[in-house]
């Protein structure tokens, strides 16, 4: 029996007043899902962002500065 079938079996046993509460809850869950971004693996998204940052930094040109021997005491 799938989770869907088990849930439907439970719904069929509920009295009418409770069915309205379940229906309202389902509406709430559906609304939340539609209005929130879904990130399957947030850690993966951070890893991708860091990888893009390192790629962009690796392309920067390094310009040498003057040597430290130019300092006056």
Backbone bond lengths (Angstrom), bond angles and torsions (degrees), N, CA, C in turn:
res aa  C-N    CA-C-N  psi(-1)  N-CA   C-N-CA  omega(-1)  CA-C   N-CA-C  phi
1 X - - - 1.454 - - 1.526 108.19 -
2 X 1.329 116.79 129.51 1.460 121.15 179.47 1.525 110.26 -79.35
3 X 1.323 115.63 168.02 1.472 119.99 178.09 1.524 110.41 -62.25
4 X 1.324 116.10 -35.21 1.473 120.21 178.33 1.530 110.45 -64.19
5 X 1.324 116.47 -46.00 1.466 120.54 -179.73 1.530 111.32 -65.33
6 X 1.319 116.95 -40.25 1.469 120.64 178.98 1.528 110.54 -65.16
7 X 1.322 116.05 -39.94 1.465 119.99 -179.88 1.523 110.68 -67.27
8 X 1.313 117.48 -42.16 1.464 121.30 178.51 1.529 110.13 -62.74
9 X 1.325 116.94 -40.03 1.471 120.42 178.09 1.525 110.59 -61.74
10 X 1.310 116.84 -41.18 1.466 120.61 177.93 1.521 110.63 -65.67
11 X 1.331 116.97 -41.39 1.470 120.77 179.90 1.523 111.71 -61.63
12 X 1.313 116.05 -37.35 1.463 120.40 -178.30 1.528 111.70 -66.89
13 X 1.317 117.66 -19.52 1.466 120.94 -179.23 1.527 112.60 -93.89
14 X 1.332 117.79 -10.09 1.466 120.46 -178.03 1.523 112.01 -77.66
15 X 1.347 115.86 145.54 1.470 118.93 173.01 1.541 110.05 -70.75
16 X 1.303 115.91 157.36 1.462 122.88 -174.52 1.536 114.10 -52.43
17 X 1.339 120.20 -45.22 1.484 119.44 -179.19 1.536 112.94 -59.84
18 X 1.330 116.31 -36.66 1.460 119.06 179.69 1.528 111.43 -72.54
19 X 1.321 117.79 -29.21 1.458 120.71 177.88 1.527 111.30 -61.12
20 X 1.333 116.28 -36.07 1.464 119.57 178.22 1.523 110.55 -64.97
21 X 1.318 117.09 -40.18 1.464 120.17 177.75 1.526 110.98 -65.00
22 X 1.312 116.95 -41.01 1.467 120.88 178.20 1.528 109.72 -63.87
23 X 1.321 116.10 -42.73 1.462 120.33 179.13 1.529 110.86 -61.77
24 X 1.329 116.60 -42.53 1.472 120.27 177.87 1.530 110.93 -63.23
25 X 1.313 116.09 -40.15 1.470 120.44 179.41 1.530 110.77 -64.93
26 X 1.323 116.73 -41.68 1.468 120.54 177.42 1.530 109.89 -61.16
27 X 1.328 116.80 -41.78 1.466 120.40 177.37 1.530 110.81 -60.73
28 X 1.320 116.48 -42.12 1.459 121.31 178.71 1.532 110.97 -61.73
29 X 1.318 117.12 -46.84 1.470 121.06 179.18 1.524 111.44 -62.15
30 X 1.308 116.83 -42.40 1.463 121.34 179.77 1.522 110.70 -64.21
31 X 1.323 116.25 -42.27 1.459 120.60 179.56 1.524 111.17 -64.56
32 X 1.311 117.25 -43.21 1.472 121.36 177.98 1.523 111.42 -60.34
33 X 1.319 115.78 -43.66 1.457 120.34 -177.68 1.529 111.25 -65.01
34 X 1.307 117.33 -36.50 1.461 121.48 -178.51 1.519 112.39 -73.95
35 X 1.322 117.42 -26.52 1.461 120.79 -174.89 1.519 114.68 -105.45
36 X 1.315 117.33 5.05 1.460 118.43 179.22 1.522 109.32 -122.93
37 X 1.336 115.92 137.38 1.460 117.74 177.31 1.527 110.04 -68.29
38 X 1.289 115.07 139.31 1.459 120.37 -179.57 1.522 108.54 -104.17
39 X 1.311 115.37 118.22 1.461 121.06 175.26 1.513 106.14 -114.10
40 X 1.304 114.99 111.99 1.452 119.72 -175.25 1.524 111.77 -62.41
41 X 1.322 115.63 -42.73 1.454 119.74 -177.44 1.525 108.61 -138.70
42 X 1.332 118.38 92.98 1.462 120.20 -177.31 1.525 112.94 -57.85
43 X 1.327 117.29 -34.52 1.459 120.54 179.98 1.519 109.80 -62.23
44 X 1.316 116.59 -38.21 1.461 121.38 178.77 1.523 110.14 -64.12
45 X 1.331 117.39 -39.89 1.470 121.15 179.14 1.530 110.76 -64.27
46 X 1.326 117.56 -40.72 1.462 120.72 177.07 1.525 110.54 -64.30
47 X 1.309 116.23 -41.13 1.461 120.17 179.34 1.517 111.07 -61.80
48 X 1.329 116.40 -42.01 1.462 120.53 178.61 1.524 110.93 -64.46
49 X 1.329 116.89 -41.30 1.464 120.92 179.75 1.527 110.52 -63.35
50 X 1.320 117.04 -44.44 1.465 120.43 178.58 1.525 110.87 -64.33
51 X 1.318 116.98 -39.63 1.466 120.49 179.49 1.528 110.24 -62.75
52 X 1.339 117.12 -41.80 1.477 120.35 177.33 1.528 110.36 -62.96
53 X 1.340 116.79 -40.10 1.463 120.47 -179.40 1.529 109.99 -64.25
54 X 1.336 116.65 -47.02 1.467 119.71 179.34 1.525 111.32 -62.24
55 X 1.320 117.27 -38.58 1.466 120.03 177.40 1.525 110.62 -60.98
56 X 1.325 117.25 -42.71 1.465 119.95 -179.18 1.529 111.35 -69.84
57 X 1.323 117.67 -36.85 1.467 120.99 179.14 1.528 110.72 -69.34
58 X 1.305 117.13 -36.75 1.462 120.80 -179.63 1.529 111.88 -64.93
59 X 1.318 117.24 -20.14 1.469 120.82 179.82 1.534 112.42 -86.36
60 X 1.323 117.52 -8.01 1.465 120.30 -178.61 1.521 110.94 -70.56
61 X 1.329 115.24 145.58 1.456 120.36 178.58 1.529 108.98 -86.09
62 X 1.314 116.08 133.77 1.460 121.28 178.74 1.520 107.91 -97.57
63 X 1.339 115.09 121.81 1.456 120.54 -179.88 1.524 107.43 -107.55
64 X 1.340 117.49 119.92 1.465 119.35 -179.00 1.528 110.76 -66.40
65 X 1.316 115.21 146.31 1.462 120.97 177.79 1.518 109.52 -96.65
66 X 1.325 115.78 172.77 1.468 119.84 178.85 1.519 109.14 -66.59
67 X 1.294 117.12 152.94 1.459 120.85 -178.07 1.522 110.83 -70.15
68 X 1.308 116.08 160.61 1.461 122.59 -178.60 1.522 111.93 -71.71
69 X 1.322 118.60 -13.76 1.459 120.61 -178.48 1.532 112.13 -72.46
70 X 1.293 118.58 -7.50 1.470 121.67 179.04 1.519 112.39 -80.66
71 X 1.336 118.39 -5.60 1.454 121.59 -178.73 1.522 110.00 -74.26
72 X 1.324 115.86 141.87 1.470 121.74 178.08 1.522 109.40 -102.22
73 X 1.308 115.65 139.89 1.463 121.15 179.57 1.486 110.93 -100.43
